[in-house]
């Protein structure tokens, strides 16, 4: 009996040690956000309803943004901030959020789920407040790097759709901070690498064959992984143009355009080759050394 009890205890201890640490959540702006949000208009309310409203896997009305840190059992030193999409109306919090964090943990990567302010469609610039939150999140991750066993030089940013748009701005427009620096927790650097999944928003509104005026990929842009479906409106054109800009500048980039997949698939599985994107992305991260333990 005693032997059985001891065996059971050791089994429980082993099972507990195999689990990742419980996620922890931090407020991005404990003293209040640096910029107030515009009130949600009736037009935005109707637009959200046209997309099916807010359900169990969608988050909206985020006025106090947070990050939730998902730590793997054996962190390899790399972290990735995950920005779900949702058209700056809501956050697709499951298939573009928590499930992505679980996959990253399986690679030994510390995942940081960004719950950015939304809806921001009534702002003059829809992405400005979400980019503030992404910048703040990167600063906090680097501030806590030693505590969380992270390398401050291996902080990635992964975004879907609107989340990819804010990630692109945080990576490519990083010369201009969008809020006043606050304490030592801020960091002016952008992400060390970027995963851009069916993102858009950088093309000219009238001519989708070129970028909007004033936009260009900087000479020191971070390595990027671009993924999109051919049947996703103008987003494959955008991904191809971004890749060509990287190529012109001899910067590190990888582009995947699959024939079918549409928009918003995230981590869902529906039998299409594009559903294997997490494996392709992991191979890309490994090729750049981001999955090596440090």
ABEGO torsion letter per residue (X at the ends): XAAAAAAAAAAAAAAAAABBBBBBBBBABAAEBABBBBBBBAAAAAAAAAAGEBBAABBBGBABBBBBBBBBABBAGBBBBBBBBGGGABBBAAAABAAAAAAAAAAGBBBBBBBBBOBAAABABAAAAAAAAAAAAAAAAAAAAAAAGBBAABBBBBBBEAAAAAAAAAAAAAABBABBBBEAABBABBBABBBBBGBBGABBAABAABBBBGBBBBAABBBBBBBBBAABEAAAAAAAAAAAAAAAAGBBBBBBBBABGEBGAEABBAGBAAAAAAAAAAAAAAAAGAABBX
